[in-house]
């Protein structure tokens, strides 16, 4: 393995924030896959990076008293999605909780994706990527997409229970503009609600 491949990989990792989760795909422009794997293996053995699952690594965060911290479920899900060129978004239940529309904290770290379904055990937590139709990923990766998922969580029968005015007041104008643009592609049963939120 050429030393410059290993050093280039390490420089790229160091340029990221601690807690960054990645796969070998992040370095394909730096050398052959075998050289990349070898460099990552050496960095892992030296403790500079950590392997959190097969083919998934982390530039770990370290707490002065607790020690090495677990990666965030979101970071793991994003790394897996990037590996397969897939999109991801939070589950409907998680979106509703994030926006204060539900006090129920989801028991599982579930992410919806148009890529393959996958379950990852990371320390004492499980990250589940669930394959869904692309139509259920409207606005994936954006804050507007989280709002859309939260609205979807109410379902057709309860959609009118959403506190539209309260939610609308909390959202910045750029996010409302995104919601308005995306609303035309949303299912008909909640297009009107999205437009009211975006007003």
C-alpha positions as CSV (number, residue, x, y, z in Angstrom):
1,X,0.0,0.0,0.0
2,X,1.3,3.4,-0.9
3,X,1.9,5.6,2.1
4,X,0.2,8.5,0.5
5,X,-3.1,6.6,0.2
6,X,-3.1,6.0,4.0
7,X,-2.1,9.5,4.8
8,X,-4.6,11.0,2.4
9,X,-7.4,8.9,4.0
10,X,-6.3,10.0,7.5
11,X,-6.2,13.6,6.5
12,X,-9.7,13.4,5.1
13,X,-11.0,11.8,8.3
14,X,-9.3,14.4,10.5
15,X,-11.0,17.2,8.4
16,X,-14.3,15.8,9.5
17,X,-15.9,16.4,12.9
18,X,-15.7,13.7,15.5
19,X,-18.8,11.5,15.4
20,X,-18.5,11.2,11.6
21,X,-19.6,7.8,10.4
22,X,-18.4,6.6,7.1
23,X,-17.8,3.6,4.7
24,X,-14.8,2.9,2.4
25,X,-16.8,4.4,-0.4
26,X,-15.9,7.9,1.0
27,X,-12.3,7.3,-0.2
28,X,-12.6,5.6,-3.6
29,X,-11.0,8.6,-5.3
30,X,-7.8,8.1,-3.3
31,X,-6.8,4.6,-4.3
32,X,-7.7,1.0,-5.0
33,X,-10.3,-0.6,-2.7
34,X,-7.7,-3.1,-1.3
35,X,-5.4,-0.2,-0.3
36,X,-8.3,1.7,1.3
37,X,-9.4,-1.4,3.3
38,X,-5.9,-1.9,4.5
39,X,-5.5,1.7,5.6
40,X,-8.8,1.6,7.5
41,X,-7.8,-1.6,9.1
42,X,-4.6,-0.1,10.3
43,X,-6.3,3.0,11.6
44,X,-8.8,0.8,13.4
45,X,-6.1,-1.3,15.1
46,X,-4.3,1.9,16.2
47,X,-7.5,3.2,17.8
48,X,-7.8,6.3,15.6
49,X,-11.1,5.1,14.1
50,X,-13.6,2.5,15.2
51,X,-15.5,-0.1,13.3
52,X,-19.1,0.0,14.4
53,X,-20.4,-2.6,12.0
54,X,-19.2,-4.5,9.0
55,X,-18.0,-2.0,6.4
56,X,-19.0,1.0,8.7
57,X,-16.5,3.1,10.6
58,X,-16.5,6.1,12.9
59,X,-14.2,8.9,13.8
60,X,-15.2,8.5,17.5
61,X,-16.2,11.1,19.9
62,X,-14.4,10.8,23.3
63,X,-15.8,12.1,26.6
64,X,-13.1,12.9,29.2
65,X,-14.9,10.9,31.9
66,X,-17.1,8.4,30.0
67,X,-14.7,7.5,27.3
68,X,-15.7,6.6,23.7
69,X,-19.3,7.6,22.9
70,X,-21.6,5.7,20.7
71,X,-22.3,7.2,17.2
72,X,-25.7,8.8,16.7
73,X,-28.3,6.6,14.9
74,X,-28.8,9.4,12.3
75,X,-25.1,9.4,11.5
76,X,-25.1,5.6,11.0
77,X,-28.2,5.7,8.8
78,X,-26.8,8.4,6.7
79,X,-23.5,6.5,6.2
80,X,-25.4,3.3,5.1
81,X,-27.6,5.4,2.7
82,X,-24.5,7.1,1.2
83,X,-23.0,3.7,0.6
84,X,-25.9,2.5,-1.5
85,X,-26.7,5.9,-3.1
86,X,-30.1,5.9,-1.2
87,X,-32.2,8.5,0.4
88,X,-33.3,8.3,4.0
89,X,-35.8,10.1,6.2
90,X,-36.9,9.8,9.8
91,X,-39.9,7.6,10.6
92,X,-43.3,9.2,10.9
93,X,-43.4,8.7,14.6
94,X,-40.0,10.2,15.1
95,X,-40.9,13.3,13.0
96,X,-44.0,13.9,15.0
97,X,-42.0,13.7,18.2
98,X,-39.3,16.0,16.9
99,X,-41.9,18.7,16.1
100,X,-43.7,18.4,19.4
101,X,-46.8,16.9,17.8
102,X,-46.4,13.7,19.9
103,X,-44.9,13.1,23.3
104,X,-44.3,9.5,22.5
105,X,-40.6,8.8,22.0
106,X,-40.2,5.9,19.4
107,X,-38.7,2.8,21.0
108,X,-36.6,2.0,17.9
109,X,-34.3,4.1,15.7
110,X,-36.2,3.6,12.4
111,X,-35.3,5.3,9.2
112,X,-37.2,5.0,5.9
113,X,-35.2,4.5,2.7
114,X,-35.5,3.7,-0.9
115,X,-32.4,1.5,-0.5
116,X,-32.3,-2.0,0.9
117,X,-33.7,-2.7,4.3
118,X,-31.0,-3.3,6.9
119,X,-30.8,-3.8,10.7
120,X,-27.6,-2.7,12.5
121,X,-26.7,-3.4,16.1
122,X,-24.5,-0.6,17.3
123,X,-23.5,-1.2,20.9
124,X,-26.7,-1.3,22.9
125,X,-28.8,0.4,20.2
126,X,-30.4,-0.9,17.0
127,X,-30.7,1.1,13.9
128,X,-33.3,-0.1,11.4
129,X,-33.4,1.0,7.8
130,X,-36.8,0.1,6.3
131,X,-37.3,0.1,2.5
132,X,-40.4,2.0,1.4
133,X,-41.7,3.3,-1.9
134,X,-40.1,6.5,-3.1
135,X,-43.4,8.3,-2.8
136,X,-43.0,8.0,1.0
137,X,-39.7,9.9,0.9
138,X,-41.0,13.3,-0.2
139,X,-38.5,15.9,0.9
140,X,-36.1,13.3,2.3
141,X,-33.1,14.9,4.0
142,X,-34.7,18.3,4.5
143,X,-36.5,19.9,7.4
144,X,-39.6,20.3,5.2
145,X,-39.5,16.5,4.8
146,X,-39.6,16.1,8.5
147,X,-42.8,18.2,8.6
148,X,-44.3,16.1,5.8
149,X,-43.5,12.9,7.7
150,X,-45.1,14.3,10.9
151,X,-48.3,15.2,9.0
152,X,-48.4,11.7,7.5
153,X,-48.1,10.2,11.0
154,X,-51.6,11.4,11.8
155,X,-53.2,9.4,8.9
156,X,-56.2,10.3,6.8
157,X,-58.7,10.0,9.7
158,X,-56.8,12.2,12.2
159,X,-55.1,14.7,9.9
160,X,-57.5,17.5,11.0
161,X,-56.2,17.1,14.6
162,X,-52.9,18.7,13.6
163,X,-52.4,22.1,15.3
164,X,-51.8,23.8,11.9
165,X,-51.6,27.4,13.2
166,X,-49.2,26.5,16.0
167,X,-47.0,24.5,13.7
168,X,-47.0,27.2,11.1
169,X,-45.9,29.9,13.6
170,X,-42.9,27.8,14.6
171,X,-41.6,27.2,11.1
172,X,-39.1,29.7,9.4
173,X,-40.2,31.1,6.1
174,X,-37.5,29.1,4.0
175,X,-38.9,25.8,5.4
176,X,-42.5,26.9,4.6
177,X,-41.4,27.7,1.0
178,X,-40.0,24.2,0.7
179,X,-43.2,22.7,2.0
180,X,-45.3,24.7,-0.5
181,X,-43.1,23.4,-3.3
182,X,-43.3,19.8,-2.2
183,X,-47.0,19.9,-1.4
184,X,-48.0,19.4,-5.0
185,X,-46.4,15.9,-5.0
186,X,-47.9,14.9,-1.7
187,X,-50.9,12.5,-1.4
188,X,-54.2,14.4,-2.0
189,X,-55.5,13.8,1.5
190,X,-53.0,16.0,3.1
191,X,-52.1,18.6,0.4
192,X,-54.5,21.1,1.9
193,X,-53.0,20.8,5.4
194,X,-49.5,21.3,4.0
195,X,-50.5,24.4,2.2
196,X,-52.1,25.8,5.3
197,X,-48.9,25.1,7.3
198,X,-46.9,26.8,4.6
199,X,-49.2,29.9,4.5
